[in-house]
């Protein structure tokens, strides 16, 4: 009698999706915009990409605005690609910083 082990299911994941237990990956996007209305479009596009918005600020600077937002629920690769694809909305600097943060205990969210 022969035993054949079942083939393990193929896992489709990005190497950036790896996260240690108790930690979560967040991304801080810092973008220079021509006008503040672009912020609403960018937030909508983040939502469409599956990102969860965690924090947001839009501040005036010289002849434009600085959009700073923190998102989670997307990989580092997807966050970098998102920033790279913004072209028309960004008038200057655009960067993404990746953060590994400890998850808040469940009782702290109440």
C-alpha positions in Angstrom: 0.0 0.0 0.0 1.4 3.4 -1.0 0.7 6.7 0.7 0.7 9.8 -1.4 0.8 13.1 0.4 -1.6 15.8 -0.9 0.0 18.6 -2.8 0.1 21.7 -0.6 -2.0 24.6 -1.9 0.0 27.2 -3.8 0.2 30.4 -1.8 0.1 33.6 -3.9 1.9 36.2 -1.9 4.3 38.9 -2.3 7.6 38.6 -0.4 6.7 42.0 1.1 3.6 40.6 2.6 5.7 38.8 5.3 5.1 40.2 8.7 6.1 38.9 12.1 3.3 38.0 14.7 2.2 41.0 16.7 3.5 43.5 14.1 1.9 45.2 11.2 3.3 46.8 8.1 2.2 50.4 7.5 3.4 52.9 4.8 3.7 56.6 5.2 3.3 58.5 1.9 4.6 62.0 1.5 3.6 63.8 -1.6 3.9 67.4 -2.9 0.6 68.4 -4.7 -0.3 71.3 -7.0 -3.7 71.7 -5.5 -5.5 70.3 -2.4 -8.3 68.7 -4.5 -5.8 66.1 -5.7 -5.7 64.7 -2.1 -9.3 63.5 -2.5 -8.5 61.7 -5.7 -5.4 60.1 -4.2 -7.4 58.9 -1.1 -10.0 57.4 -3.5 -7.3 55.6 -5.5 -5.8 54.3 -2.3 -9.1 52.8 -1.3 -9.5 51.3 -4.8 -6.1 49.7 -4.4 -7.2 48.0 -1.2 -5.3 50.2 1.3 -6.8 51.2 4.6 -6.3 54.9 5.5 -4.9 55.2 9.0 -3.9 58.9 9.1 -4.1 61.9 6.8 -2.9 65.5 6.7 -2.8 68.2 4.0 -0.8 71.3 4.7 0.0 74.3 2.5 3.6 74.8 1.4 4.9 77.5 -1.0 2.8 77.2 -4.2 1.4 73.8 -3.4 0.4 71.4 -0.6 2.0 68.5 1.2 -0.1 65.4 1.6 1.0 63.0 4.3 -0.9 59.8 4.9 -0.4 56.5 6.5 -1.9 53.4 5.1 -2.0 49.7 5.8 -3.3 46.5 4.3 -1.1 46.7 1.2 2.4 45.4 0.6 5.5 47.5 0.4 5.8 46.7 -3.3 2.2 47.9 -4.0 2.8 51.1 -1.9 5.9 52.0 -3.9 4.1 51.2 -7.2 1.1 53.4 -6.1 3.4 56.4 -5.5 5.3 55.8 -8.8 1.9 55.8 -10.7 0.7 59.1 -9.3 2.5 61.2 -11.9 -0.2 63.8 -12.9 -1.2 64.5 -9.3 2.3 65.0 -7.8 4.1 68.3 -8.6 7.4 67.6 -6.8 8.8 65.2 -4.2 7.0 61.9 -3.6 8.2 59.2 -1.3 7.0 56.2 0.7 8.4 55.1 4.1 7.7 51.6 5.4 7.0 51.1 9.1 6.8 47.9 11.2 4.6 48.7 14.2 3.4 46.7 17.1 -0.3 46.0 16.9 -2.4 47.6 19.6 -3.9 45.2 22.1 -7.6 44.5 21.5 -8.6 46.1 24.8 -6.9 49.4 23.8 -9.3 49.8 20.8 -12.4 49.9 23.0 
